[in-house]
Amino acid sequence: MNIYRHIPLTKTTVDKQAATISRALAIGNFDGLHLGHQALLAKMVAVAKSQQIKPAVMTFEPHPREFFTPQNAPARLSSIREKLEYFHEAGIEDVFVMRFNKAFSTITAPDFMQQVLTDALQANTILVGGDFCFGAKRKGTVQDLIESGFNLIDFHEVKVAHERVSSTLVRKALAADDLMQAARLLGRSYSISGKVVHGAKRGRQLGYPTANVHMRHERPAFTGVYAVKLDGREGVANLGVRPTIAGIPKLMLEVYVFDFDGDLYGAHVHVQFFHKIRDEIKFDGLEALKAQIAVDVSDAQTFFNSSK
């Protein structure tokens, strides 16, 4: 899979074959890669195969709302790496990660269609959601794409329990601690991936060594203590700012894996969330925290045993 971090506004410099490559292009934020996204990408790959052109995706980093109104931006469901992992699994050949900044936000809708979609990407087939808007001040619409001669593939929205599947709906489920509903919307358990990094080793001192998973974003959809699986291994995780530990609050994902004494430092891992045990609590010292961790471990083990 080819990953492009920018698009020069000329078709001769995207890659050596840009002038002769045609692409079917799906455009969107794809936050969470829920069932709707998955269905759109599957259709786009099938269309590309039938037309013998390359399946491609354009996505944005950061999320446009993080650029325009960072204080009101939605919680992040996926890091850019997590998106790229799924694009690869879905059979996407080219991914264009657009840096959403002031320059990009001022490209007009006509220029976006001509200079970016046509000249640079050779995208003659486009797949987007029905409410897709583009260009400066979001003036471009799906109708503009149709009238400009693009082959716009009709895509029917995906529904679960009569509701349209969306990233917003996934965020609401996670914020309400309804992990089962989130899993139904995603088609899989919600997960966070990242690199295991060195920490202060406090978990080891307490008798519960943890894998500290580096977070790529600071606005998670939920926080608390959860029964999780780290690459298939059962455990318990704390996602939050560790209020009992003195110092500058910093978002962390710490996972204690049951009956595991291996070395995970430097590994890129996936943490799946299955059940919320409790909210984060500030305890009166480390001994009280240690006692609560023992309860959390027991609760998580009980959950997994009851699920078998």
N, C-alpha and C positions, 0 to 999 in steps of 0.2 A: 504493500500500500504506500503510495506517494503522499507526503504531507507537505503542503505549501503554506508558508507563514505570511505571505503577502501576494498580491496580484499586481504586477506591473501593468499599467494601462496600455499595453500593446500586445498583440497576439504573438509577436515573434520572440518574446522573451520569457514566456511562462515555462516552456521547456522546448527542446529541440524539435519536437514533433507537433507543437501546438497548432500550427497552421493546417495540419491534416487530420488531427484528432477531433472527433465529435463526442460530445458528452451528454448523458442524461444527468441532470443536476437536481438534487433535493436541497432546499434551502430552509434553514431554521436554527433555533437555539438548541434543540434536542436535549433539553435539561431533564435528566432522569431516564431517558430512553425508555419511555413507557410503551404500552401496547400499541397506542396510536402511532408513535414514532416507528416502532418495529414494523408495523403493517405498511407504512409509507415507504420505508427503506426496502422492504421485501418486494413491493410492487415496482419500485424504481429499478432495482437490480434485474427483475424479470423483463421489464420494458427495455432496458439497455441490452440485455442478452438477445431479445427478439430483433432489435434494430442493429445489432452488432456494433454498438458504441460503448464507451466507457461509463460505468456507473460512478458518479461523483457526488460529493456533499460539500456545501458551503455552510460553515457555522461561524459563530462570533465569540470573541474573547476580548474584553469581558462581555457579560450580558449587556445589551444596550441600556437596560434600566439601571445597571450599576454605573454606567457612564453618565447618563442624564440626571438621575435622582438617586445617588448612592445611599442616602439616608432611608429611602423607601424601597430599595431594591428587594426582590424576593429572596428567600433563603435558597442557597445553592443545593441542588440535588446531586450534581455530577461535576467532577473536575474535568478539565480538558483531556487529561490522560484517560480517564474513565470513558469519555465519549469516544476517543480514538480507539480504545480497546474494542468497544462494541462495533464501531464502523468496520474494523478489520474482520470481526466475526461475521458481520452481515454481508461481506463480499464487496465492500466499497474499494475502488481502485485508487481514486484521487480524493484527497480531503483538502479543502481550502479553509484554513483557520484565519478569519479576517480579524485583524486588530481593530476593534471598534474604538476609534478615537475621533477627534474633531474633524480631521481631514476626511475620514471615511463618512462621517455623519453628514457632510455637506455635499456629497455626490448627489446630483439630481436624479430623479427616476429615469428620464430619458438617457442620461449619460450612463447610468448603471446598466440599463438594458443593452445599450450599444457598445460601450467601451469595455464593460466587465463581462457581461453574459455572452455577447456575440463575439467581440474582437479578441478578448483575452482567453475566454474559456471554451469558445466554440460550443456553447450549450444551446442546442436547438430543441431539446426536450426538457421541460421543467416540471418538477413536482413540489408543490407547497400546500400548506393548509389553506382552507377556505377563507380564513380571516387574515391572510398574509398581506402585509403592507411593506413598502420599501422606498428607499430614496430619502432625500432631505425632507424633514417634517412629515415623513410617512405618507407622502402624496401618491406614491405608486401603488396600484392595486392589481389584483388578479386580472381584472378586465383589461388593464393596460397591457399586460403580458399577451393576452389573447389578441388584442387589436394590433400588437406589434409583430405578430406572425409566429410567435413561439408555439411549439407543440406542447400545450399544457395538458398534462395527464389528469383526468378526473379522479379524485380520491375521496372515498366516503369515510366519514369519521367513524372511529371505533367507540362503542358504548359498552359500559359495564353497569348492570342493574339500571338501564335506561338513562344513564348519565354519560355525557361525552368524556372520554378519558383525556385528561390534560395534566400538565405539570402542576398547575394550581391545585387540582384535585388530589394529587399525590402529596403535595405539601400539607394540605389540610388533614389528610389521613395521618401523616407522620406527626403533625403538631398535636393531634388528638390521641396520640399513642395507639392508634389503630393500625398495628403493623400487618395484620391479616388483610385489611382493606388495601393498604399500600401494595402488598404483594399481589393482590388480585389485579390492581391497575398496572403494575409493572410486569406481571407475568413471571415474577421471581421475587425472592426476598430482597428487601432493600439492603444495599451494601455500600461500604466506603473502602476504597483501596488507597494504599500509600506505602511509602518506604519505612521500614523499621529503623528508628534512629536511637542513639544513646540518650538516656535521660539522667536524672539525679540518683537513680538506683534506690529510691525510697521504697518501692514495692518489694524489692529484694530484702531490704532491711526489715520489712514488716512480715516477711515470710511468704509473700505473694509476688514473685517477680513478674513484671509485665512487659509486653511488647509495646513500645511507644510508636504509634503509627503517625507519621507526619501528615498533618492536615493541609490540603492545598487551598482551602477556603475557610474563611472565618465566620461564615453565616450558615451554620448547619440548620437543617429543618427541625431538629429536636436535640435535647440534651438529657442526660440521666445515666442510669445504670441498667444494663441490658444483658440478657442471655444471648450469646453470639456464637458464631463459628468462624474461626480464623483458618482459611484454606481448608475447611472441612473438620477442623479440630474444635471440639466444644470448649467453651470458656465463658467468662463474664467480662464485660467491658464498661468502662466509665468514659463517657463523652461529655466534656465540660471543662471547667476552669479550676477544679480541685480547690474548693473554698476553705478546706481545713489547712492546706499548706500555705505558709506565709510567702509573700513575694508578689510580683506583678502578675495579675491574672492572665493566663494564656490558654487558649483553647487547645485541648489535648484529647487524643483517643488512646486510652491505655487498655490493653487486653491481657487478662490472666488466663492462660490456656491450661486446662486441667491435665494433670499427669504428663507434663512435658518439660524436659530439661535441655532441649536443644538450643542452638544459637541461631537466632533469626535476624541478627543485625545486618543491615544492608539489603535484606530481602524485600521485594515488593509483594505485599500481601493483600488479600481481600477479606474484609470483615463483614459477615452477614448478620443482620439484626433480626431476632425472632420474637423476643418478648421483653417488655419493659418490667424491671423489678422495682425501681423506685426513682424518685428525683434525687438530684444532688443535695447533700445536706452538709452543713458545717458542723463538725464534731469538736468536742472539748478535748483536743489533744490526739496524738497518734494512737494511743492505746484504745481509745473509743473507736477510732477509725478502723483499727485492726480487727476489733470485735465485730464491727458491722460488715467488713469484707468477708469474714467467715460466714455470716448469715447470708450475704449476697451469693457466695459460692454455693452454699447449700440450696438456696432458692433456685438458682440457675440449673443445678444438677437435677433437682426435683422436676423442673419444667422439661428438661430433655428426656428424663426417664419416663415421664408421663406421656411424652409424644411418640414413644417408640412402640 
